[in-house]
């Protein structure tokens, strides 16, 4: 992302922000509430269109007008507030809205979901209704939904905010597995201990402006706090 600017009326949410994501890494996007992290990722995932600046995927300039455009480029976002239909199963939610999904039978869907789960170390019952799921299961379903649609870049917005410490540990194990398979992951967060544990690099935003990107192994929580 190069020089991304986004305003809402007189409020400048992102001010010429630059961000680079490498293949097979976990990048933490760090900043206090209101620093512009989610807005920036909503631009990358097709929820908003930037006012100015450009996005390049594999060094090619792209225009992202919608989440559908983002998925076509291999970009999927797992939002803080899940976008699942309660009365459908985990498997049905994964294929919901996809072309030709109505022709698939439940066994095929559940088998594909189970294959993705096994590959990355998820625990999920594809036949379980969403209204019977724990929060962590719903999050798992959202991540699998993105992977099913072919996402190579996954954006997770404050993913641990709704998880217990044990569930966070499981999620981080899954993220490491996804990284090992060449996926690129952006985690939006303000939790410094988690940044130090899971990320390879950290990009810091402050009041809508890009501050710096640092190697996690070469920084400290104190340094990150000062940049935030």
C-alpha positions as CSV (number, residue, x, y, z in Angstrom):
1,X,0.0,0.0,0.0
2,X,1.5,3.3,-1.1
3,X,0.5,6.7,0.3
4,X,-3.0,5.6,1.2
5,X,-5.2,8.5,2.3
6,X,-8.8,8.2,3.6
7,X,-10.9,10.9,5.1
8,X,-14.4,10.9,6.6
9,X,-15.6,14.5,6.4
10,X,-13.0,16.6,8.2
11,X,-11.5,13.5,9.9
12,X,-8.3,12.1,8.3
13,X,-8.4,8.4,9.2
14,X,-5.3,7.5,7.1
15,X,-2.8,10.1,6.0
16,X,-0.4,8.9,3.2
17,X,0.1,5.5,4.8
18,X,2.6,3.1,3.3
19,X,2.6,-0.7,4.2
20,X,4.5,-3.7,2.8
21,X,3.5,-7.3,3.4
22,X,5.8,-10.2,2.4
23,X,4.8,-13.7,1.5
24,X,4.8,-16.2,4.4
25,X,5.0,-13.7,7.2
26,X,2.9,-12.5,10.1
27,X,2.8,-8.7,10.2
28,X,1.3,-7.0,13.2
29,X,-0.4,-3.7,12.6
30,X,-0.1,-1.9,15.8
31,X,-1.6,1.3,17.2
32,X,-3.9,2.8,19.8
33,X,-7.6,2.9,19.2
34,X,-8.3,5.5,16.6
35,X,-4.9,5.2,14.9
36,X,-6.5,4.1,11.6
37,X,-5.6,0.4,11.6
38,X,-9.0,-1.0,10.8
39,X,-9.8,1.7,8.2
40,X,-6.5,0.9,6.4
41,X,-7.4,-2.8,6.3
42,X,-11.0,-2.1,5.3
43,X,-9.5,-0.4,2.2
44,X,-7.3,-3.4,1.5
45,X,-10.3,-5.8,1.9
46,X,-12.7,-3.8,-0.3
47,X,-15.0,-2.3,2.3
48,X,-13.8,1.3,1.6
49,X,-12.1,2.9,-1.4
50,X,-9.1,5.1,-0.6
51,X,-9.3,8.8,-1.6
52,X,-5.7,8.6,-2.9
53,X,-2.7,6.3,-3.0
54,X,-2.3,2.9,-4.7
55,X,-2.3,-0.8,-3.8
56,X,0.0,-3.2,-5.5
57,X,-0.3,-7.0,-5.3
58,X,2.8,-8.9,-6.5
59,X,4.1,-5.6,-7.8
60,X,1.0,-5.0,-10.0
61,X,-1.3,-2.0,-9.3
62,X,-4.8,-3.1,-8.5
63,X,-8.2,-1.5,-7.8
64,X,-10.3,-3.0,-5.0
65,X,-13.9,-1.8,-5.1
66,X,-15.5,-4.6,-3.1
67,X,-14.7,-7.7,-0.9
68,X,-15.3,-9.7,-4.1
69,X,-12.5,-7.8,-5.8
70,X,-10.3,-8.5,-2.8
71,X,-11.0,-12.2,-2.8
72,X,-10.2,-12.3,-6.6
73,X,-6.8,-11.0,-5.6
74,X,-6.4,-13.6,-2.7
75,X,-7.2,-11.1,0.1
76,X,-9.7,-12.0,2.9
77,X,-10.5,-10.2,6.1
78,X,-11.9,-11.7,9.3
79,X,-13.7,-8.9,11.1
80,X,-14.1,-8.4,14.8
81,X,-17.9,-8.8,14.4
82,X,-18.4,-12.1,12.5
83,X,-20.5,-12.2,9.4
84,X,-22.2,-15.6,9.8
85,X,-25.8,-16.7,9.4
86,X,-26.9,-18.2,12.7
87,X,-29.4,-20.8,11.4
88,X,-26.9,-22.3,8.9
89,X,-24.2,-24.8,9.6
90,X,-20.4,-24.0,9.6
91,X,-20.1,-25.7,6.2
92,X,-23.1,-23.8,4.7
93,X,-21.7,-20.5,5.9
94,X,-18.3,-21.3,4.2
95,X,-19.9,-21.6,0.8
96,X,-22.7,-19.0,1.2
97,X,-22.8,-16.6,-1.7
98,X,-20.4,-18.5,-3.9
99,X,-21.2,-19.2,-7.5
100,X,-22.5,-22.7,-7.9
101,X,-22.7,-23.3,-4.2
102,X,-26.3,-24.4,-4.4
103,X,-25.3,-27.3,-6.6
104,X,-22.9,-28.7,-3.9
105,X,-24.2,-31.3,-1.5
106,X,-23.6,-31.1,2.2
107,X,-21.3,-34.0,2.2
108,X,-19.0,-32.4,-0.4
109,X,-19.0,-29.1,1.5
110,X,-18.3,-30.7,4.9
111,X,-15.5,-32.8,3.4
112,X,-13.8,-29.8,1.9
113,X,-14.1,-27.8,5.1
114,X,-12.7,-30.8,7.1
115,X,-9.8,-31.0,4.6
116,X,-8.9,-27.3,5.2
117,X,-9.3,-27.8,9.0
118,X,-6.9,-30.8,8.9
119,X,-4.3,-29.0,6.8
120,X,-4.0,-26.0,9.2
121,X,-4.8,-27.6,12.5
122,X,-8.3,-26.2,13.1
123,X,-10.9,-27.9,15.2
124,X,-14.4,-27.5,13.7
125,X,-17.6,-29.6,13.1
126,X,-18.8,-28.6,9.6
127,X,-22.3,-29.8,10.4
128,X,-22.7,-27.7,13.6
129,X,-25.2,-24.8,13.5
130,X,-23.6,-21.4,14.1
131,X,-26.1,-20.6,16.9
132,X,-24.6,-23.6,18.9
133,X,-21.0,-22.5,18.4
134,X,-18.7,-20.9,20.9
135,X,-17.1,-17.6,19.8
136,X,-13.8,-19.3,19.0
137,X,-15.6,-21.8,16.7
138,X,-17.3,-18.9,14.9
139,X,-13.9,-17.2,14.4
140,X,-12.5,-20.5,13.0
141,X,-15.4,-20.7,10.6
142,X,-14.7,-17.2,9.3
143,X,-11.0,-18.1,8.8
144,X,-11.9,-21.3,6.9
145,X,-14.4,-19.3,4.8
146,X,-11.6,-17.0,3.7
147,X,-9.3,-20.0,3.0
148,X,-12.0,-21.8,1.1
149,X,-12.3,-18.7,-1.2
150,X,-8.6,-18.9,-1.9
151,X,-7.2,-16.2,0.3
152,X,-3.4,-16.0,0.4
153,X,-3.4,-12.8,2.4
154,X,-5.5,-12.9,5.6
155,X,-6.3,-9.9,7.7
156,X,-7.5,-10.5,11.3
157,X,-9.0,-7.6,13.2
158,X,-8.3,-7.9,16.9
159,X,-8.6,-11.7,16.7
160,X,-7.8,-12.4,20.4
161,X,-10.2,-9.9,21.9
162,X,-12.9,-12.5,22.1
163,X,-10.7,-15.5,23.0
164,X,-9.5,-17.1,26.2
165,X,-5.7,-17.5,26.7
166,X,-6.0,-21.2,25.7
167,X,-7.9,-20.3,22.6
168,X,-5.4,-17.6,21.7
169,X,-2.6,-20.2,22.0
170,X,-4.5,-22.5,19.6
171,X,-5.1,-19.6,17.2
172,X,-1.4,-18.7,17.1
173,X,-0.5,-22.4,16.4
174,X,-2.9,-22.3,13.4
175,X,-1.4,-19.0,12.2
176,X,2.1,-20.4,12.4
177,X,0.9,-23.4,10.3
178,X,-0.7,-21.1,7.8
179,X,2.6,-19.1,7.6
180,X,4.5,-22.3,7.0
181,X,2.1,-22.9,4.0
182,X,3.1,-19.6,2.5
183,X,0.1,-17.5,3.7
184,X,0.6,-13.9,4.6
185,X,-1.2,-12.7,7.7
186,X,-1.9,-9.2,9.0
187,X,-3.0,-9.0,12.6
188,X,-4.6,-5.7,13.8
189,X,-3.9,-5.4,17.5
190,X,-2.8,-3.2,20.4
191,X,-1.6,-6.1,22.6
192,X,2.2,-5.8,22.8
193,X,2.8,-9.2,24.4
194,X,1.0,-10.9,21.5
195,X,2.8,-8.8,18.9
196,X,6.1,-10.0,20.4
197,X,5.0,-13.6,20.4
198,X,3.4,-14.1,17.0
199,X,4.7,-11.5,14.5
200,X,7.7,-11.3,12.3
201,X,7.5,-7.6,11.7
202,X,5.5,-4.8,13.2
203,X,4.0,-1.7,11.4
204,X,3.1,1.1,13.7
205,X,0.3,3.7,13.0
206,X,-0.3,6.8,15.2
207,X,-3.2,9.2,14.7
208,X,-3.7,8.0,11.1
209,X,0.0,8.3,10.1
210,X,2.5,5.6,9.3
211,X,5.4,5.7,11.8
212,X,7.7,2.8,11.0
213,X,8.0,-1.0,10.3
214,X,10.4,-2.9,12.5
215,X,11.6,-6.5,12.8
216,X,10.0,-8.0,15.9
217,X,13.2,-9.7,17.0
218,X,15.0,-6.4,17.0
219,X,12.6,-4.4,19.0
220,X,11.2,-4.2,22.6
221,X,7.7,-3.5,24.0
222,X,9.1,-0.2,25.3
223,X,10.2,0.8,21.8
224,X,6.9,-0.1,20.4
225,X,5.0,1.8,23.1
226,X,7.0,4.9,22.4
227,X,6.3,4.7,18.6
228,X,2.5,4.1,19.3
